[in-house]
Amino acid sequence: GAVVSQHPSRVICKSGTSVKIECRSLDFQATTMFWYRQFPKQSLMLMATSNEGSKATYEQGVEKDKFLINHASLTLSTLTVTSAHPEDSSFYICSARLAGGTGITDTQYFGPGTRLTVL
Amino acid sequence: AQSVTQPDIHITVSEGASLELRCNYSYGATPYLFWYVQSPGQGLQLLLKYFSGDTLVQGIKGFEAEFKRSQSSFNLRKPSVHWSDAAEYFCAVGPTLGQAGTALIFGKGTTLSVSS
């Protein structure tokens, strides 16, 4: 249980185009999903927190007009990189929060990541 | 400020030898603690987590971790390392009660290499 998928796993696009990445919780409902970015040999950097039915909360320094996040349902969040440029090339990972029965404890489960290369 | 420190950037262990990866945290209250493993080009897999109770936590793949409040540490251990354990390991702290929905804070990671 608690599986998170991402699609696509790998995408190559031309500079100036937009790319959409999907994050799905396959066997549970996720009221909150998180989007991270990871540079080579680096840790994960939180980009934004996505709550179902509301606007995403972006971390400082992350352009919300460039990284559009939509969390339309309890099992799906999408990240759209608009007008992508080579510096946007990175490994993007989402996670979904599995709420505990008591609401006290929760665990985040991570997707397998999406490798974006912008030419 | 909340932070996680993994002092060792890279560790090499012989196959069959024991392993300990260090993790120290700075958090306002008792945090929830996690260890994740990441293979090259892959996402993160949860190894184990500590929320409360017994301070020695057992995880998957033969890993365990011990929470030591006095040292603000949550070190990961494995008695006998296998070549397939070579990967990147991340320690993370998470939200406590009342902060559900807050993202995890990750350490910079420790790369584990296993020599034969």
Interface residues (C-beta under 8 A of the other chain):
Chain A: V4 Q6 T31 T32 F34 K41 Q42 S43 L44 L46 T49 N51 F91 I93 S95 R97 A99 G103 I104 T105 D106 T107 Q108 Y109 F110 G111 P112 G113 R115
Chain B: Y32 F34 Y36 G41 Q42 G43 L44 Q45 L46 K49 F51 F90 G94 P95 L97 A100 G101 T102 A103 L104 F106 G107 K108 G109 T111
